[in-house]
Each structure stands twice: as structure tokens, then as C-alpha cells.
Amino acid sequence: MPAKLKDYRPSDKEPFMNEKQREYFRAKLLSWKEDILKEARETLQHLQDENQNHPDLADRASSETDRSIELRARDRQRKLIAKIDAALARIDDGSYGYCEETGEPISLRRLEARPIATLSIEAQERHERRERVYRDD
């Protein structure tokens, strides 16, 4: 995070999604993305190092299970990177921080906790309730 934003925390006392807030969330998203990419590189290196023949069947099965779990985790992270990129695009087009459903601002506390959020808490809860209703049918 840039030095000028190191001690900064967005506040409700300032205009919503002003330039400083946008830069704060941009830096937060970019840092998160870089952490994920670094982890993915480490996993790839680990998988390449592990790519050896295990003479013991149990060792081979265990290794394959570990590999499968790691690949599923990487797939989830790939999807997360797409969401981070979409959030960065919303910062660029000025729609970041606003609920896709209502157009209302998403609370700063929610954005701090989930910087890729596209729905306000209320809209997210409605969405989850609808999902539960349809899933129960």
C-alpha cells in the first residue's frame, strides 16, 4: 500500500468514494491480488516438485488427493482474481462501492471486510433468501 495510505482508514465523515477512498480500495485489491498470485506461483512450484513417482500406492493416492485439493483451491482463487479485476474496473468506471441492485452506497465496513462486494448487506440478504427458497423447491 502506498505510504500516503498506510495509516488511512475510510470514514463516514468524508464524501463517499472520494479519490482517497478509491485509491485506498484500489491498493487493497491490488495487494490482495498479488498475494493470491504469489500463493499460486508457490503452489505451482510445489506441484512440480511433488511430480514424482511414488512407488507406494498409499503415498501415490495421498499425493493425488493433496494435488486435487490444491487444484480446487487454485480454481477458487482464479475466480476470486476475476472478481478483484471486476472490482478494479468498477473503481475505474466510478460504480465501485454502489449496490448493483439498488444503486445505494455499500457500507464502508462491508467494503473493508469484502472489497469485492457488489451488493449492500440488505440486497445480499434478499438474494440469499431467494436462493434458499428456490433451492428448497
C-alpha positions in Angstrom: 0.0 0.0 0.0 1.4 3.5 -0.8 2.9 5.3 2.1 0.4 8.1 2.0 -2.4 5.5 2.5 -0.6 3.4 5.1 -2.4 4.8 8.2 -5.5 5.9 6.3 -8.9 4.3 7.0 -12.0 5.3 5.1 -14.6 7.1 7.2 -18.3 8.0 7.0 -17.3 11.6 7.8 -15.9 12.2 4.3 -17.6 12.1 0.9 -18.4 8.5 -0.1 -16.0 7.1 -2.7 -13.9 10.2 -2.9 -10.5 9.9 -4.6 -8.7 8.9 -1.4 -11.2 6.1 -0.7 -11.0 4.9 -4.3 -7.2 4.8 -4.1 -7.3 3.0 -0.7 -9.6 0.3 -2.1 -7.6 0.0 -5.3 -4.4 -0.5 -3.3 -6.2 -3.1 -1.0 -7.5 -5.0 -4.1 -4.1 -5.0 -5.9 -2.3 -6.2 -2.7 -4.9 -9.0 -2.3 -4.5 -10.0 -6.0 -0.7 -10.0 -5.6 -0.9 -12.2 -2.5 -3.1 -14.7 -4.4 -0.8 -14.7 -7.4 2.3 -15.3 -5.2 0.5 -18.2 -3.5 -0.4 -19.6 -6.9 3.2 -19.5 -8.0 4.3 -21.2 -4.8 1.6 -23.9 -5.3 2.7 -24.5 -8.9 6.3 -24.9 -7.8 5.2 -27.3 -5.1 3.2 -29.3 -7.6 6.1 -29.5 -9.9 8.4 -30.6 -7.1 5.8 -33.2 -6.0 5.5 -34.6 -9.5 7.5 -37.7 -8.7 6.6 -41.3 -8.9 5.7 -42.8 -5.5 6.4 -46.5 -5.5 4.0 -47.0 -2.6 0.3 -47.0 -3.7 -0.8 -45.3 -0.5 1.7 -42.5 -0.9 0.6 -42.0 -4.5 -3.0 -41.9 -3.5 -2.3 -39.4 -0.8 -0.2 -37.2 -3.2 -3.1 -37.3 -5.8 -5.6 -36.2 -3.1 -3.4 -33.4 -2.0 -2.9 -32.3 -5.6 -6.7 -32.4 -6.2 -7.4 -30.2 -3.2 -4.7 -27.7 -4.2 -6.0 -27.5 -7.7 -9.6 -26.9 -6.4 -8.2 -24.1 -4.2 -6.4 -22.6 -7.1 -9.6 -22.7 -9.2 -11.5 -20.8 -6.4 -8.7 -18.3 -6.3 -8.8 -17.9 -10.1 -12.4 -16.9 -9.8 -11.6 -14.6 -6.9 -9.0 -12.8 -9.1 -11.7 -12.3 -11.8 -13.9 -10.7 -9.1 -11.0 -8.5 -8.0 -10.4 -7.4 -11.6 -14.1 -6.6 -11.9 -13.9 -4.5 -8.7 -10.9 -2.6 -10.1 -12.8 -2.0 -13.3 -15.7 -0.6 -11.2 -13.3 1.7 -9.4 -12.2 3.0 -12.9 -15.7 3.5 -14.2 -17.0 5.1 -10.9 -19.5 2.4 -10.0 -17.4 0.8 -7.2 -18.9 0.9 -3.8 -22.5 1.2 -5.0 -25.0 -1.7 -4.8 -25.7 -3.3 -8.2 -29.3 -3.9 -7.2 -30.3 -0.6 -5.5 -27.6 1.9 -6.5 -27.2 2.8 -2.9 -23.7 3.0 -1.3 -22.4 -0.2 0.2 -21.3 0.4 3.8 -17.5 1.1 4.2 -17.4 -1.6 6.9 -18.7 -4.2 4.3 -16.2 -3.0 1.7 -13.4 -3.2 4.3 -14.4 -6.8 5.0 -15.2 -7.8 1.4 -13.7 -5.3 -1.0 -15.2 -7.2 -4.0 -18.8 -6.8 -2.7 -21.3 -5.8 -5.3 -24.4 -5.8 -3.2 -25.3 -4.0 0.0 -25.9 -6.2 3.1 -29.7 -5.8 2.7 -29.6 -6.7 -1.0 -27.2 -9.6 -0.3 -29.6 -11.0 2.4 -32.6 -10.7 0.0 -30.5 -12.5 -2.7 -29.6 -15.3 -0.2 -33.2 -15.7 1.0 -34.4 -16.1 -2.6 -31.6 -18.7 -3.3 -32.7 -20.7 -0.2 -36.4 -20.6 -1.3 -35.5 -21.8 -4.8 -33.1 -24.4 -3.5 -35.7 -25.8 -1.1 -38.2 -26.4 -4.0 
